[in-house]
């Protein structure tokens, strides 16, 4: 099952490899995983100051996107509104469509002109405002979807010395279910074991570089979706 209409499949030159590694979050694990990144043979260094990432995820009333992920469908898409910073209530973010084909992914981004104050609005008004925005080819994806999850996490950014592989390190994850609320729920979080997620990314042409980088991590690639884990409220499983 697909979520709304699809855009044309992206050209492979616009795609990137995205490989995730994950483990439960403890204080010791955070220090250990950070040390793995910094001691890696690819000589990763901080590429951008750490910041908090915030997302509103959208899905159909029947959770078609969730079903696609759980079914392991290789070609799928995911719509979200993303913004950065410590303020979880006021955002002037960007609408993003993530498309995935096996290990290759792409992203279409449209910055929003409107300002959303999630503490003083309803989801009906949010959707009305978003559908009035100029979001080009993403407009069809706003039809027939509802907000299902807000999540937030701290992200660190690294780049290999040769510039071929990027690494993001996500910690301090929190999620807030929106499926039973007519207004944004920013207070009642989901109950699950927090996780550390390391994601390696490279251009499609740098396949060998990302494979070498992944092979030197003492964690195995894992299919970990922050959206799925947030919606299902499930614990991280080794």
N, C-alpha and C positions, 0 to 999 in steps of 0.2 A: 504494500500500500504506500502511495506517495503523498506527500503533503502539498496540496494545492498544485498549481501549474509549475512545470519545470522550465528553467532557462536552458538554452542550448548547452550541451556538454562542453566544458572548457577545453581549449587547446592544451596539449600536454606541456607546451612551453610556458604556460601560465600556471601550471600546477607545481606543487611541492610535495616532497615526502614528509610525512608526519608520523613519527614512531613514539609511542608512549611507554614509559616505565613507571611503575607505581609501587608504593609500600605503605603500610600504616604509619601514621604520624605520631612520633613521640619526640621529646626533646633531644634524646640521643640520636634518633634517626635523622632529624633535621640537620644536626651538625655533621653526621656521617655522610649523608647524601651531598651536602654542600662541599665537603672535603673531596668526595669522588669527582665532582665537576671540576674543582680547581686543580686537582692533581692529574687530570686526564692527559694522555699523551698528545691530544689535539691542542693543548695549551689554551683552554677556554679562559677568556677574561670578561669582566663585566662590560656589557655593551650599552647598557642604559640603566639609569637609576631604578631601584625597585619601586613598585607602586601597587596600589590595590586595583584589581580588576572587578567590575560589577557587570552583571548580565541579567536581562530579562529574556527568558526563553519562551517561544510561542509554539503551540502545537494545535492540532485540530481537536474538536470535542471528543473524538474517539481515540486521541493520542496516537495518531498514525505514525508520527516520527519516532515515538518511543517503540512502537511495534516493529518498525523497520530496523531499528538498532538491535533490538532483542533477537530478531529473526536473522541477523547477520547479513542483511541485504547489502551488497557491495556498493551499489550506487544509491546514494541517499543525500538529502539536504536538510539543513537545520537553520531556522531563522531566529535571530536574537537581536536585542538592542544592547549595545555595550557602551559603558563610560568608565572613566578612571578617576580615582581619588577616594578619600575617606568618607565623603558625604554620600550616603546611600539613598538619600531622599530627593535631592535636586540634581537633575542631569540635563545636559545638552549633548547627547551622545551620538552614536552612529548606528544605523541599521545595517546588519551584516547577514549575508547568506553564505553559510559554509556548505560547500559541495564536496562529496567524498566518492572516490572510485578506488576501492581496495585501499592501498597504502598511500595513494595520491590524493591530495586535497587542494581546493582553491577557495578563494573568498572574494565576494563582491561586497563593496562597502559604499554606503551613502551617508554622509554627515547630515544630521538633522538641524533645521533652523529653529525648531520649537524648543522651549524649555519645559521640562516636566518636573513638577513638584509632587512626588509620589506620596507625600504626607498629607496632601490636600486635594486629592482627586479620586475618581473612581476608575475602574478598568474600562468601563464603557466610554468615558470621556477620553481616556488615553488612546483607545483604539480609534475613536473618531478623529482625534488630532493626528495620529500617525497616518491614517488613510488620506488625510488632506495634504500631506507632505509630498514634495517632489522627490520620489525615490526611484524613478525610472523603471528599469526592468524588474525591480523587486515589488512593485505595486501588486501584481497578482498574488504574491505570497501572503499578503496581509488579508486576503479574502478568506473567510472561514476559519480563522485561527483565533486563539485566545491565549492570554498569558498563563503559563502553567508553573513557572519556577523563577524565583530570583536567587542568584547565587553570587558570592563574593569571595575573593581570595587574594592573598599577597603573591606577587609574581616577581621573580628575579630573571634578568636577561643576560645571556652569555653568547659570545661569538668565538669560534675557533680561530687560531692564529692565521690560517690560510683563508679565512672568510667564507668557507664553504658550508659550515654547519652551525646552526644556531641552537641554543638550548634555553628553554624556559623551565624554571623551578617554581612550582606552585605549592603553597602551604597555607595554613590558617583558613581552611575552607568553611564556609557557612552557607546553608541553603534555607529558603523560605518557600513553602508550597503556596501556590496561588489558586489551586483548583477549586477551593470551596469558599473563596472570598470575592465579594464584589468590589472591594477596595484593596489596594496593595497591602499585603501582609509583610511587615518588616520587623515583627516582634516575636513571633512563634516559629522557631527554627525546627528543621527536621532533625530526627534523632538517628545518628549513625556515627560510626567510628571515622574520625578524620583521616585523610590520606595525604601523602606527599606524591605529587605527580611531576615527573620529569618528562618533557617532550623535546625530542630532537627534530629539527626541521632543516630541509635543504632543497635546493632547486632539483627538478627532475633529472637534470644532467649530472648531478653530483651524487648519484646513487651509491657508488663505491665508497665515497667519503663518509656518507652517513652510516653505511653498513659497518665500516671499520670503527666508527665512533661508538655505535651501539654495542658492538662485540666486546669492547673494553670496559663496559659498565658491569658491575656485579649484580645487576638486576636483569630479568628477562622481559622482553616486550610484552605488554598486556593490553587487552582491549578495555580501556577504562574511560567511561563517559561521565563527566560531572553532571550532565543533564539526567542521564538514566539513574545514577545513584541518588541524585537529589529527589527525583520524582518518586522513586520506589522506597525512599527512606532506608535503603539497605546499607548494612555495614560493608566496609572494605573487606574483601576476601582474598587471602593469599592463594 
